[in-house]
Amino acid sequence: MLKKIAYSFLFLFLCAQSAFAASAVNPVELTWMSIANWYIKIGDTKIMMDAYITRVPGPPFFYAPKNLPEDPYAFTTKSYGVDTASIKKVKDAVLGKGALDYMMVGHSHFDHSWDAPMWSKLTGAKMIGGVSTCLQAEAQGVKTSQCQSVSGGEKIALNDNTDVYVVRFNHSGNNKNPIQHFARELYQPPTPDAKGQYRAGVGEDYPNGGGNRAYLFVVNTDKGKVSFFINSSASAYDLDKDIIVDGVNYGSPIEDLKMAMKAAGLDKVDVWIGAGGKPVAELVVPVLHPKVYIPHHWDGLFNSFWKGIPYPYKDNDLADYLKREAIELIPQKQYFDSYSLSATGTHLTANHSVKAKLGFHDEQKFSATMLNSIKHMASTTAGDDCGETVIRPSILSIILALNLFIK
């Protein structure tokens, strides 16, 4: 009898261990793919964020209206298409024959949502984004049931171990570039031209979509809970002011972030993947209290994807602030650098196999002239995530124009 009881307990113990092993999550993998593009792997769940691989041309393809010279991405000279071949190449290198579960989008500007519908169509991934993002997807043949529209305040279970809290955030810029900065929505799917192409301007088919959608992830791993927050854009100009769209008040981004942290039961996060520089950090850090800061959206909008990082990351003001706050700064050295996030910390890895498939060096190589020039610069991050402050030529743009970058 005792032997039977012992075997029964052993059987239950082994079943419990097996169930735990099946649901346990290994370290979260966060892979940067340029701009605000991320591949996130949480256990068996695979997520893309933005995944903008196509490169829509820069000015003069984009131009500002005469009365708003600091709104340089308002309009375009013609429509443009999606680089499906490049998307497929990245998909094959990153996912192989595996599936993609979610295609999440920060906001509806071209450098965030342009390729998202194609990713969804190629992989069957469910899209998550604002109403404008879903309308853009609908126009490109994604079923309405395949795109979940979020406004902020939602809690979404991505798998048994992962919840994501949607935070209504703002966009970079200020009242000098109102078409780009202030919250604007689409009200119907945009209409393509005869070639099936769209107008990429922020005053055309790609407004910001009523402001940015930021995401707070909470993951139960086999070694404990980890959390990270991603905002693909932000501006200190009105981060603490209410976002009002069509008469609906969505509250201020900072207050919305506080509510998300409270709902998640957090008083700090392991990682903040952010944009906006020191001015934004001074407002967000007192809410997030992150252990690690990972920058993104600092590498420009129009540089060739296939040449890799166009210049090294540098932001002295932000770095000094983070140091004073005892927050570790871990910038990227190349596209497809990967971060391993676990309860024991965050570590940068080279992700060699994926880079090799795509023709990237593990670490980007730069000319001595570029490196020497950057020594005399305080920042290479273009002021904020969309470069509104760098309309005029800078030392960095001159260096790039002279093609002193080497592969």
DODO-488026 format. One line per field, with one value per residue (C-alpha): x, y, z; residue in three letters. Coordinates in nm, 3 decimals. Layout:
<atoms>
xx c(X|...)
yy c(Y|...)
zz c(Z|...)
residu c(Ala|...)
</atoms>
This chain:
<atoms>
xx c(0.000|0.276|0.460|0.148|0.112|0.479|0.446|0.133|0.314|0.610|0.377|0.205|0.542|0.672|0.350|0.377|0.740|0.648|0.367|0.597|0.864|0.609|0.492|0.826|0.979|1.350|1.519|1.330|1.508|1.494|1.650|1.687|1.630|1.693|1.482|1.205|1.194|1.215|1.185|1.075|1.077|0.906|0.910|0.746|0.568|0.720|0.647|0.754|0.736|0.696|0.941|0.984|1.240|1.137|1.311|1.083|1.308|1.388|1.352|1.289|1.056|0.906|0.841|0.694|0.408|0.522|0.349|0.505|0.871|0.955|0.705|0.934|0.748|0.400|0.362|0.524|0.577|0.429|0.317|0.554|0.546|0.656|0.991|0.846|1.169|1.364|1.090|1.097|1.475|1.461|1.170|1.359|1.674|1.495|1.203|1.319|1.017|0.865|0.546|0.500|0.230|0.194|0.275|0.262|0.284|0.385|0.200|0.082|0.367|0.536|0.853|0.648|0.341|0.447|0.552|0.333|0.044|0.285|0.437|0.087|-0.004|0.320|0.306|-0.058|0.040|-0.231|-0.174|-0.205|-0.204|-0.414|-0.729|-0.534|-0.288|-0.576|-0.731|-0.396|-0.383|-0.740|-0.653|-0.371|-0.580|-0.551|-0.883|-1.040|-1.058|-0.680|-0.601|-0.682|-0.727|-0.602|-0.648|-0.459|-0.552|-0.592|-0.435|-0.360|-0.248|0.007|0.057|0.011|0.314|0.300|0.071|0.114|-0.038|-0.110|-0.014|-0.139|0.173|0.255|0.476|0.803|0.811|0.605|0.379|0.634|0.562|0.193|0.105|0.358|0.335|-0.030|-0.262|-0.435|-0.639|-0.757|-1.134|-1.139|-0.888|-0.655|-0.703|-0.406|-0.304|-0.327|-0.013|-0.151|0.086|0.027|0.134|0.372|0.332|0.219|-0.042|-0.148|-0.207|0.026|-0.071|0.055|-0.273|-0.399|-0.063|0.177|0.097|0.358|0.368|0.452|0.540|0.530|0.670|0.686|1.008|1.141|1.371|1.120|0.923|1.078|0.932|1.015|0.859|0.879|0.785|0.859|0.833|0.785|0.812|0.877|0.681|0.345|0.417|0.234|-0.061|-0.387|-0.419|-0.754|-0.866|-1.205|-1.328|-1.218|-0.971|-0.721|-0.535|-0.170|0.095|0.273|-0.047|-0.139|0.204|0.157|-0.178|-0.026|0.252|-0.006|-0.225|0.079|0.178|0.518|0.723|1.015|1.102|1.404|1.440|1.318|1.351|1.305|1.335|1.332|1.665|1.727|1.416|1.187|1.399|1.367|0.989|0.973|1.250|1.073|0.779|0.960|1.277|1.441|1.753|1.863|1.801|1.822|1.797|1.622|1.498|1.835|1.982|1.789|1.496|1.645|1.980|2.017|1.898|2.140|2.450|2.386|2.416|2.516|2.709|2.782|2.535|2.624|2.420|2.631|2.347|2.133|2.430|2.527|2.170|2.136|2.468|2.349|2.034|2.236|2.070|2.282|2.294|2.338|2.342|2.359|2.668|2.494|2.152|2.022|2.210|2.012|1.947|1.887|1.658|1.617|1.566|1.945|1.998|2.017|2.300|2.390|2.472|2.610|2.340|2.602|2.400|2.120|2.364|2.564|2.251|2.183|2.540|2.605|2.927|2.883|2.991|2.971|3.294|3.344|3.612|3.875|3.755|3.401|3.514|3.744|3.470|3.220|3.464|3.390|3.012|2.787|2.525|2.454|2.088|1.941|1.784|1.483|1.354|1.236|1.509|1.287|1.578|1.808|1.641|1.954|2.289|2.493|2.845|2.710|2.505|2.808|3.018|2.753|2.720|3.093|3.043|3.311|3.119|3.267|3.099)
yy c(0.000|0.243|0.155|0.240|0.573|0.651|0.572|0.788|1.086|1.028|1.020|1.344|1.510|1.412|1.533|1.865|1.901|1.816|2.073|2.339|2.261|2.289|2.632|2.771|3.053|3.070|3.412|3.660|3.738|4.097|4.145|4.494|4.514|4.890|5.198|5.082|4.729|4.436|4.060|3.939|3.573|3.476|3.100|2.967|3.296|3.504|3.873|4.140|4.508|4.744|4.541|4.821|4.685|4.878|5.214|5.485|5.758|6.071|6.437|6.567|6.268|6.403|6.774|7.028|7.266|7.625|7.744|7.467|7.438|7.224|6.954|6.783|6.452|6.594|6.518|6.312|6.364|6.026|5.691|5.411|5.033|4.762|4.583|4.234|4.062|4.219|4.136|3.772|3.762|3.891|3.661|3.355|3.452|3.527|3.284|3.012|2.792|2.893|3.092|3.447|3.490|3.867|4.173|4.470|4.830|5.140|5.393|5.452|5.655|5.497|5.406|5.190|5.048|5.042|4.676|4.539|4.423|4.233|4.058|3.961|3.828|3.632|3.474|3.479|3.683|3.870|4.246|4.474|4.851|5.165|5.206|5.380|5.091|4.846|5.059|5.063|4.685|4.645|4.848|4.604|4.291|4.195|4.069|4.302|4.010|3.974|4.323|4.414|4.788|4.922|5.270|5.238|5.075|4.724|4.414|4.141|3.787|3.688|3.343|3.171|3.351|3.692|3.992|4.318|4.645|4.903|5.261|5.560|5.768|6.078|6.132|6.318|6.682|6.981|7.256|7.350|7.027|6.980|6.749|6.495|6.553|6.595|6.295|6.229|5.927|5.778|5.729|5.486|5.259|5.463|5.425|5.290|5.408|5.191|5.001|4.927|5.178|5.444|5.796|5.779|6.135|6.196|6.429|6.165|5.789|5.756|5.990|5.895|5.723|5.925|5.921|5.642|5.303|5.193|4.845|4.720|4.349|4.132|3.780|3.493|3.305|2.987|3.204|3.473|3.766|4.007|4.322|4.563|4.875|4.980|5.323|5.382|5.759|6.031|6.404|6.589|6.879|6.735|6.398|6.520|6.673|6.497|6.340|6.439|6.285|6.372|6.493|6.180|6.243|5.958|6.118|6.213|5.959|5.986|5.922|5.637|5.483|5.515|5.336|5.056|5.007|4.991|4.747|4.526|4.541|4.693|4.966|4.920|4.743|4.545|4.717|5.033|5.036|5.404|5.706|6.079|6.142|6.303|6.529|6.225|6.019|6.284|6.235|5.859|5.730|5.843|5.622|5.319|5.308|5.083|4.880|4.899|5.146|5.028|5.303|5.265|5.486|5.665|5.543|5.768|5.696|5.682|5.504|5.175|4.884|4.644|4.845|4.805|5.073|5.396|5.544|5.462|5.546|5.844|6.069|6.229|6.413|6.101|5.884|6.125|6.135|5.755|5.722|5.958|5.749|5.423|5.291|5.077|5.194|4.910|5.049|4.839|4.781|4.638|4.554|4.225|4.258|4.051|4.106|3.820|3.926|3.707|3.747|3.758|4.051|4.175|4.082|4.179|3.896|3.908|3.685|3.570|3.312|3.551|3.830|3.591|3.492|3.860|3.961|4.174|4.186|4.096|4.451|4.737|4.870|5.245|5.456|5.622|5.958|5.896|5.773|6.071|6.314|6.160|6.213|6.584|6.541|6.528|6.313|6.111|6.060|6.343|6.522|6.292|5.979|6.131|6.388|6.696|6.897|6.795|6.951|7.147|6.976|6.867|6.738|6.383|6.422|6.568|6.270|6.032|6.227|6.193|5.817|5.778|5.487|5.151|4.812)
zz c(0.000|0.096|-0.224|-0.430|-0.251|-0.310|-0.680|-0.699|-0.546|-0.778|-1.078|-0.974|-0.911|-1.254|-1.419|-1.238|-1.342|-1.701|-1.704|-1.561|-1.819|-2.098|-1.982|-1.868|-2.072|-2.141|-2.149|-2.365|-2.693|-2.824|-3.168|-3.315|-3.690|-3.746|-3.668|-3.427|-3.570|-3.329|-3.337|-2.994|-2.895|-2.570|-2.532|-2.848|-2.917|-3.195|-3.237|-3.483|-3.390|-3.690|-3.906|-4.162|-4.410|-4.721|-4.747|-4.883|-5.036|-4.838|-4.938|-5.202|-5.237|-4.915|-4.887|-4.645|-4.720|-4.769|-4.453|-4.239|-4.344|-4.038|-4.134|-4.389|-4.416|-4.473|-4.843|-5.119|-5.490|-5.582|-5.445|-5.347|-5.304|-5.061|-5.099|-5.069|-5.174|-4.887|-4.638|-4.748|-4.716|-4.358|-4.276|-4.395|-4.203|-3.876|-3.877|-4.113|-4.174|-3.841|-3.797|-3.672|-3.408|-3.376|-3.586|-3.347|-3.466|-3.269|-3.484|-3.838|-3.993|-4.295|-4.103|-3.867|-4.041|-4.408|-4.421|-4.142|-4.366|-4.590|-4.287|-4.177|-4.522|-4.558|-4.212|-4.103|-3.797|-3.609|-3.623|-3.319|-3.361|-3.377|-3.586|-3.866|-3.880|-3.916|-4.193|-4.375|-4.339|-4.464|-4.774|-4.844|-4.817|-4.450|-4.313|-4.057|-3.813|-3.839|-3.702|-3.341|-3.295|-2.961|-2.815|-2.485|-2.156|-2.299|-2.144|-2.397|-2.312|-2.577|-2.423|-2.087|-1.946|-2.114|-2.080|-2.267|-2.148|-2.419|-2.331|-2.531|-2.601|-2.805|-3.110|-3.136|-3.244|-3.134|-3.266|-3.533|-3.723|-3.635|-3.924|-3.802|-3.429|-3.335|-3.315|-3.647|-3.757|-4.083|-4.113|-4.403|-4.576|-4.800|-5.175|-5.374|-5.719|-6.030|-5.923|-5.577|-5.415|-5.149|-5.052|-4.756|-4.629|-4.271|-4.418|-4.670|-4.621|-4.320|-4.032|-3.687|-3.608|-3.315|-3.143|-3.057|-2.901|-2.649|-2.499|-2.149|-2.148|-1.835|-1.873|-1.625|-1.699|-1.540|-1.323|-1.229|-1.371|-1.623|-1.777|-2.056|-2.204|-2.571|-2.704|-3.071|-3.039|-2.778|-2.719|-2.396|-2.548|-2.439|-2.281|-1.971|-2.164|-2.250|-2.595|-2.746|-3.075|-3.227|-2.889|-2.701|-2.417|-2.382|-2.091|-2.080|-2.183|-1.849|-1.652|-1.887|-1.825|-1.449|-1.477|-1.684|-1.430|-1.151|-1.344|-1.403|-1.036|-1.119|-0.958|-1.199|-1.525|-1.632|-1.970|-2.135|-2.515|-2.579|-2.803|-2.746|-2.574|-2.236|-2.232|-2.259|-2.020|-1.750|-1.757|-1.808|-1.580|-1.257|-1.364|-1.507|-1.293|-1.555|-1.485|-1.851|-2.133|-2.495|-2.757|-3.090|-3.373|-3.373|-3.705|-3.945|-4.174|-4.521|-4.496|-4.681|-4.469|-4.637|-4.549|-4.176|-3.908|-4.084|-3.790|-3.424|-3.150|-2.935|-2.707|-2.436|-2.262|-2.232|-2.135|-1.856|-1.726|-1.727|-1.546|-1.272|-1.238|-1.223|-1.541|-1.770|-2.132|-2.384|-2.741|-3.055|-3.267|-3.573|-3.712|-3.572|-3.245|-2.996|-2.627|-2.387|-2.101|-1.795|-1.422|-1.385|-1.621|-1.981|-2.214|-2.571|-2.811|-3.166|-3.323|-3.572|-3.766|-3.862|-3.954|-4.170|-4.363|-4.435|-4.514|-4.205|-4.003|-3.636|-3.554|-3.801|-3.947|-3.991|-4.153|-3.934|-4.066|-3.945|-3.603|-3.559|-3.661|-3.421|-3.133|-3.170|-3.170|-2.865|-3.037|-3.351|-3.264|-3.474|-3.179|-3.159|-3.323|-3.650|-3.695|-3.694|-3.557|-3.843|-4.143|-4.223|-4.303|-4.002|-3.961|-3.957|-4.274|-4.453|-4.344|-4.477|-4.801|-4.858|-4.833|-4.567|-4.421|-4.523|-4.506)
residu c(Met|Leu|Lys|Lys|Ile|Ala|Tyr|Ser|Phe|Leu|Phe|Leu|Phe|Leu|Cys|Ala|Gln|Ser|Ala|Phe|Ala|Ala|Ser|Ala|Val|Asn|Pro|Val|Glu|Leu|Thr|Trp|Met|Ser|Ile|Ala|Asn|Trp|Tyr|Ile|Lys|Ile|Gly|Asp|Thr|Lys|Ile|Met|Met|Asp|Ala|Tyr|Ile|Thr|Arg|Val|Pro|Gly|Pro|Pro|Phe|Phe|Tyr|Ala|Pro|Lys|Asn|Leu|Pro|Glu|Asp|Pro|Tyr|Ala|Phe|Thr|Thr|Lys|Ser|Tyr|Gly|Val|Asp|Thr|Ala|Ser|Ile|Lys|Lys|Val|Lys|Asp|Ala|Val|Leu|Gly|Lys|Gly|Ala|Leu|Asp|Tyr|Met|Met|Val|Gly|His|Ser|His|Phe|Asp|His|Ser|Trp|Asp|Ala|Pro|Met|Trp|Ser|Lys|Leu|Thr|Gly|Ala|Lys|Met|Ile|Gly|Gly|Val|Ser|Thr|Cys|Leu|Gln|Ala|Glu|Ala|Gln|Gly|Val|Lys|Thr|Ser|Gln|Cys|Gln|Ser|Val|Ser|Gly|Gly|Glu|Lys|Ile|Ala|Leu|Asn|Asp|Asn|Thr|Asp|Val|Tyr|Val|Val|Arg|Phe|Asn|His|Ser|Gly|Asn|Asn|Lys|Asn|Pro|Ile|Gln|His|Phe|Ala|Arg|Glu|Leu|Tyr|Gln|Pro|Pro|Thr|Pro|Asp|Ala|Lys|Gly|Gln|Tyr|Arg|Ala|Gly|Val|Gly|Glu|Asp|Tyr|Pro|Asn|Gly|Gly|Gly|Asn|Arg|Ala|Tyr|Leu|Phe|Val|Val|Asn|Thr|Asp|Lys|Gly|Lys|Val|Ser|Phe|Phe|Ile|Asn|Ser|Ser|Ala|Ser|Ala|Tyr|Asp|Leu|Asp|Lys|Asp|Ile|Ile|Val|Asp|Gly|Val|Asn|Tyr|Gly|Ser|Pro|Ile|Glu|Asp|Leu|Lys|Met|Ala|Met|Lys|Ala|Ala|Gly|Leu|Asp|Lys|Val|Asp|Val|Trp|Ile|Gly|Ala|Gly|Gly|Lys|Pro|Val|Ala|Glu|Leu|Val|Val|Pro|Val|Leu|His|Pro|Lys|Val|Tyr|Ile|Pro|His|His|Trp|Asp|Gly|Leu|Phe|Asn|Ser|Phe|Trp|Lys|Gly|Ile|Pro|Tyr|Pro|Tyr|Lys|Asp|Asn|Asp|Leu|Ala|Asp|Tyr|Leu|Lys|Arg|Glu|Ala|Ile|Glu|Leu|Ile|Pro|Gln|Lys|Gln|Tyr|Phe|Asp|Ser|Tyr|Ser|Leu|Ser|Ala|Thr|Gly|Thr|His|Leu|Thr|Ala|Asn|His|Ser|Val|Lys|Ala|Lys|Leu|Gly|Phe|His|Asp|Glu|Gln|Lys|Phe|Ser|Ala|Thr|Met|Leu|Asn|Ser|Ile|Lys|His|Met|Ala|Ser|Thr|Thr|Ala|Gly|Asp|Asp|Cys|Gly|Glu|Thr|Val|Ile|Arg|Pro|Ser|Ile|Leu|Ser|Ile|Ile|Leu|Ala|Leu|Asn|Leu|Phe|Ile|Lys)
</atoms>
